[in-house]
Each structure stands twice: as C-alpha cells, then as structure tokens.
Amino acid sequence: MAEPARERLIAELREHALVVGEVTLTSGQKAGYYVDAKRAILLPAGFRALGELVAAEAERVRATAVGGTTMGADPIACAALAAGAPVKAFFVRKEKKQHGLQRWIEGPVLEPAERCLVVEDVVTTGGSAIHAIERLREEGFDVAGVVAVLDRLSGGAEAIGAASGGAPYVPLVTIDDLYPDRPDR
C-alpha cells in the first residue's frame, strides 16, 4: 500500500469520521465510539487517498470489477474509478429489485470471467461484505479479494475469510490505527 495515501486516509478518518460516545452498530452491538467513514471518504482528500489505495489493491489482485453492498461500497467503488483503476464498478442491492430487470447487482454488465474486488466501508461482523460475496457467487462471479476502509477488529475479518473461500482480505485501516487509546482496547 502506498503509505502517504494510507496516512492521509487515517488523518481524514480521525478528523471527520471518528465519533466518541455510545452508539448502536448495524450489527446491533453497542460501542463506545462510531466510525462514520462516509464523513471522511466523501470529502476530496479522503476520496483521493481511498481511490489510490483501492485502485492499487484492485491491480494487486487483478480485479476487473469493484463493488459491494450498497451503500457502504458505493463511494469506495467510485473512488477506485476516479483514481483510474481499469475496472467496472457495481453495487449489490440489499434486496432483489422487483421490477425492471430484477437484478441483485447494478452497474455495467459483469461477464462470467469477472474478478470482483468486494469493498466495504466499516467492518464489524462482516455481514455486508458477506452479503455481497454470496450474491456474487450466486451469480457465478469470482471473488478476487475483499477490502475494508476500516476494520473494527470485532471478528469480521474471520467471518469474511470463511465466506470468501480464501480470497485475500485487506483492511486499509484498523481501529488500532485510528483510535489506539480507546477504552475497550
């Protein structure tokens, strides 16, 4: 990973995304802090740093498409495109569309040989990434790897590893990088 981009991403997440105080996570778990990654990655500096990192990872795993469960994955896939990654972006719906083409996966048509890099903003249990992996596999696509903007180090990596069939999982940042002095460490 390009260290300057990673350091910029950490700085942007610290400044804009880290919220200290009790919250309920998507998983239903209670936590003493929250990381709203979109607050950082939807600003120019965070978006650029994220794009560089995801584009590099897409190249490393030879991905031809980047995406994941909407809405966490949407800005990440778009950042990879903006950084010049020669990939297609896609979004996996939470529920299958009931009209039109009735698709799970939105975006350009993915061919059977596509190598998909699954992306997610914040991983706690890994549920959103696993949802995307399952949908992609059901549609016959290969999962080349999984990237998280931030891993809360709460077991999600292990769950993603089990679901991905050995595809590499790379968190760009962990909560230890972002909030090393947190009370629950």
C-alpha positions, 0 to 999 in steps of 0.5 A: 500500500502506498503509505502517504495515501494510507496516512492521509486516509487515517488523518481524514478518518480521525478528523471527520469520521471518528465519533466518541460516545455510545452508539448502536452498530448495524450489527446491533452491538453497542460501542463506545465510539462510531466510525462514520467513514462516509464523513471522511471518504466523501470529502476530496482528500479522503476520496483521493487517498481511498481511490489510490489505495483501492485502485492499487489493491484492485491491480494487486489482485487483478480485479476487473470489477469493484463493488459491494453492498450498497451503500457502504461500497458505493463511494469506495467503488467510485473512488477506485474509478476516479483514481483510474483503476481499469475496472467496472464498478457495481453495487449489490442491492440489499434486496432483489429489485422487483421490477425492471430487470430484477437484478441483485447487482447494478452497474455495467454488465459483469461477464462470467470471467469477472474478478470482483474486488468486494469493498466495504466501508466499516467492518464489524461482523462482516455481514455486508461484505458477506452479503455481497460475496454470496450474491456474487457467487450466486451469480457465478462471479469470482471473488478476487479479494475483499477490502475494508476502509476500516476494520473494527477488529470485532471478528469480521475479518474471520467471518469474511475469510470463511465466506470468501473461500480464501480470497485475500482480505485487506483492511486499509485501516484498523481501529488500532490505527485510528483510535489506539487509546480507546477504552475497550482496547 
